[in-house]
């Protein structure tokens, strides 16, 4: 048992709480000047928010990273870097205890800024912080003001939970947040933000948001022109770095009908989304940027599972070639315009239920009849997923779930799938005859492991 586990043995907390106790102890032992910005009332035993926002001096960011990695190693957990910039390091620690996954996300911030424009003085917040329950916590008034400004500057809205909580604490504790906003900003922007906080308007208009950001930029340039220009430039460099090395993943799940793909994808997307606090996007077969060819002539799509995948005759060579070319374009263009922005901007996971491999494994399902060499040529043009889960199981198991295909066709497709798993370095062979809980746990573990490999 870890040090934290022995210290709080009598307290009924989850593995997240045990990790957090050790983590904050490591921050103290490393002499890191820090403060928690919000959602800290139940720390370290409970994490009421999505993550732990911690403000630290910029020069201590590397020390903070090492502290997280050390604690994660002691708890046999992985560290997934969700964001890594000059002023922001977001790390998700994911472990597994008694077969259940748990996660703690820590967001280290070196400045309170938007795109390099500082909207609140971080040094003042650190100086005003107080030690409570063994943890350095920002003052309540600073927390509330920062929460309002952060939401307003970034999105032009204030989350309901922050707005309602702020108004309640203003009323109960007598905090002077509204007057502080009026002093902090110019008259027009201050009143606009106070009205937004009070709920008199749902969101800022584009003009009001532009005025607020312009005011903050002008003030930042007046106070520290060189630092502001360099910070804004670093955000561009950080964005380019993310574009070249996206923090997210593309995952393809392939297998015969009845192998349990859809069930597994639903459970995996739920678990990964819960652990990383990132939205998991699920796509059917292709990105979907281009509409179905049949939509151009008014043919409606079939909703729901395909009852008889080989029930329709295959197209001729011309029709098959056109369909394969059209779908290949969707994979290429859709990847850069739909998939890539998701894995770059949010560091999320995009899961494909089936992928281009279908045209090699089961072309008749898509009414394509072409030599395999042509399909392989188009396959070279399609972007490769970062992970490919290949579902295989005995034909009698598949037939017990769905009887859409004869046993010989199932065996033929699974032979091709196993060949794919052997040839593709990104492929992971999954025994789909296992319990669905074991299948989803295996997939989640592999996805988290792949994400943990991506740092910097």
BELMOCOR-V243382 format. One record per pair of residues at least 12 apart in sequence whose ideal C-beta (glycine too) atoms are under 8 Angstrom apart, sorted by the first residue. I is the first residue (numbers start at 1). J is the second residue. Records with the same first field share a line. If there is no record, write none. Layout:
I->J ; J
//
This chain:
2->18 ; 22 ; 74 ; 75
3->22 ; 25
4->18 ; 19 ; 21 ; 22 ; 25
5->18
7->21
8->21 ; 45
11->45
13->45 ; 46
14->102
15->75 ; 95 ; 97 ; 102
16->47 ; 102 ; 103 ; 104
17->44 ; 45 ; 46 ; 47
18->75
19->71 ; 72 ; 75 ; 77 ; 93 ; 95 ; 102 ; 104
20->43 ; 44 ; 45 ; 47 ; 52 ; 104
21->44 ; 45
22->71 ; 74 ; 75
23->44 ; 67 ; 68 ; 71 ; 104 ; 106
24->43 ; 44 ; 134 ; 135
26->67 ; 70 ; 71
27->64 ; 67
28->134
30->63 ; 64 ; 66 ; 67
32->56 ; 60 ; 63 ; 64 ; 67
33->56 ; 57 ; 60 ; 126 ; 136
34->54 ; 55 ; 56 ; 60 ; 64 ; 126 ; 136
35->54 ; 55 ; 125 ; 126 ; 129 ; 136 ; 137 ; 138
36->52 ; 53 ; 54 ; 55 ; 135 ; 136 ; 137 ; 138
37->53 ; 54 ; 55 ; 109 ; 125 ; 138 ; 143 ; 146
38->53 ; 138 ; 143 ; 146 ; 147
39->52 ; 53
40->52 ; 135 ; 137
43->133 ; 135
44->133 ; 134 ; 135
47->104
50->105 ; 277
51->90 ; 104 ; 105 ; 106 ; 107 ; 277
52->104 ; 105 ; 106 ; 107
53->107 ; 109
54->106 ; 107 ; 108 ; 109
55->109 ; 110 ; 112 ; 122 ; 125 ; 126 ; 138
56->108 ; 109 ; 110
57->110 ; 126
58->86 ; 87 ; 110 ; 111
61->89 ; 108 ; 110
64->89 ; 108
65->89 ; 91 ; 108
68->91 ; 93 ; 106
71->93
72->93 ; 95
75->93 ; 95
76->95 ; 96
77->93 ; 94 ; 95 ; 96
78->93 ; 94 ; 95 ; 448 ; 449 ; 452
79->91 ; 92 ; 93 ; 452 ; 455
80->92 ; 93 ; 94 ; 276 ; 448 ; 451 ; 452 ; 454
81->247 ; 454 ; 455 ; 456
82->105 ; 247 ; 276 ; 278 ; 347
83->107 ; 247 ; 347
84->247 ; 455 ; 456
85->234 ; 235 ; 238
86->110 ; 231 ; 234 ; 238
87->109 ; 110 ; 111 ; 113 ; 231 ; 234
88->107 ; 108 ; 109 ; 110
89->107 ; 108
90->105 ; 106 ; 107 ; 108
91->105 ; 106 ; 108
92->104 ; 105 ; 106 ; 275 ; 276 ; 277
93->105 ; 106
94->275 ; 276 ; 448 ; 452
96->445
99->441
101->271 ; 275 ; 441 ; 444 ; 448
102->275
103->274 ; 275 ; 276
105->276 ; 277
109->122
110->122
111->231
112->125 ; 146 ; 149 ; 150
113->231
114->150 ; 153 ; 154 ; 213 ; 216
115->232 ; 235
116->228 ; 230 ; 231 ; 232 ; 233 ; 234 ; 235
117->213 ; 216 ; 217 ; 220 ; 228 ; 231 ; 232
118->216 ; 220 ; 224 ; 228 ; 231
119->149 ; 150 ; 153 ; 216
120->142 ; 145 ; 146 ; 149
124->142
125->138 ; 139 ; 142 ; 146
128->142
140->169 ; 173 ; 175
141->175 ; 176 ; 177 ; 180
144->165 ; 166 ; 169 ; 170 ; 175 ; 177
145->177 ; 180 ; 181 ; 184
147->162 ; 166
148->162 ; 163 ; 166 ; 177 ; 181 ; 193 ; 197
149->181 ; 184 ; 193
152->193 ; 196 ; 204 ; 209 ; 212
153->212 ; 213 ; 216
155->203
156->203 ; 204 ; 205 ; 206 ; 208 ; 209
157->196 ; 202 ; 203 ; 204
158->196 ; 197
163->197 ; 199
166->197
167->197 ; 198
177->197
178->194 ; 197
181->193 ; 194 ; 197
182->194
185->212 ; 215
186->215
188->211
189->208 ; 211 ; 212 ; 215
192->204 ; 208 ; 211 ; 212
193->212
242->344 ; 345
243->344
245->454 ; 456
246->340 ; 343 ; 344 ; 347
247->343 ; 344 ; 347 ; 451 ; 454
248->278 ; 342 ; 343 ; 344 ; 346 ; 347 ; 348 ; 349 ; 350
249->343 ; 349 ; 350 ; 386 ; 387 ; 447 ; 450 ; 451
250->335 ; 339 ; 343 ; 349 ; 350 ; 352 ; 383 ; 385 ; 386 ; 387
251->349 ; 350 ; 351 ; 352 ; 385 ; 386 ; 387 ; 388 ; 389 ; 447
252->351 ; 352 ; 354 ; 355 ; 357 ; 385 ; 387 ; 388 ; 389
253->265 ; 351 ; 352 ; 353 ; 354 ; 355 ; 388 ; 389 ; 391 ; 443
254->354 ; 355 ; 357 ; 358 ; 361 ; 388 ; 389 ; 390 ; 391 ; 417 ; 420
255->390 ; 391 ; 392 ; 417 ; 430 ; 432
256->362 ; 391 ; 398 ; 405 ; 410 ; 413 ; 414 ; 417
257->306 ; 309 ; 398 ; 402 ; 404 ; 405
258->398 ; 399 ; 401 ; 402 ; 404 ; 405
259->391 ; 392 ; 393 ; 398 ; 401 ; 432
260->391 ; 401 ; 432 ; 436 ; 439
261->353 ; 354 ; 391
262->353
263->436
264->389 ; 391 ; 432 ; 436 ; 439 ; 440 ; 443
265->282 ; 351 ; 353
267->436 ; 437 ; 440
268->280 ; 351 ; 440 ; 443 ; 444 ; 447
269->282 ; 349 ; 351
271->440 ; 444
272->349 ; 444 ; 447 ; 448
275->444 ; 448
276->347 ; 348 ; 349 ; 451
278->346 ; 347 ; 348 ; 349
279->346 ; 348
280->348 ; 349 ; 350 ; 351
281->342 ; 348 ; 349 ; 350 ; 351
282->350 ; 351 ; 352 ; 353
283->339 ; 350 ; 351 ; 352 ; 353
284->352 ; 353 ; 354
285->352 ; 353 ; 354 ; 355 ; 358
286->327 ; 330 ; 331 ; 334 ; 352 ; 355 ; 356
287->330 ; 331 ; 333 ; 334 ; 335 ; 337 ; 338 ; 339
288->330 ; 334 ; 338
289->330 ; 333 ; 334 ; 337 ; 338
290->326 ; 329 ; 330 ; 333 ; 334
293->322 ; 323 ; 326
306->365 ; 404
307->404
308->404
309->362 ; 364 ; 365 ; 404 ; 405
310->364 ; 365 ; 405 ; 409
312->367
313->367
314->363 ; 364 ; 367 ; 368 ; 369
315->367 ; 368 ; 369
316->369
317->369 ; 370
319->367
320->367 ; 368 ; 369 ; 370
321->370 ; 374
323->366 ; 367 ; 368
324->359 ; 368 ; 370 ; 374 ; 375 ; 378
325->378
327->356 ; 359
328->356 ; 378 ; 381 ; 382
331->356 ; 381 ; 382 ; 383
332->381 ; 382 ; 383
335->383
339->383
349->447 ; 451
352->385
355->385 ; 388
356->378 ; 379 ; 382
357->379 ; 388 ; 420
359->375 ; 378 ; 379
360->372 ; 375 ; 376 ; 379 ; 416 ; 420
361->413 ; 416 ; 417 ; 420
362->413
363->375
384->426
385->426
386->426 ; 450
387->426 ; 428 ; 446 ; 447 ; 450
388->420 ; 421 ; 424 ; 426 ; 427 ; 428
389->427 ; 428 ; 430 ; 443 ; 446
390->417 ; 418 ; 420 ; 421 ; 427 ; 428 ; 429 ; 430
391->417 ; 430 ; 432
392->414 ; 417 ; 418 ; 421 ; 429 ; 430 ; 431 ; 432
393->414 ; 431 ; 432 ; 433
394->433
395->407 ; 410 ; 411 ; 414
397->432 ; 433
398->410
428->446
430->442 ; 443
//
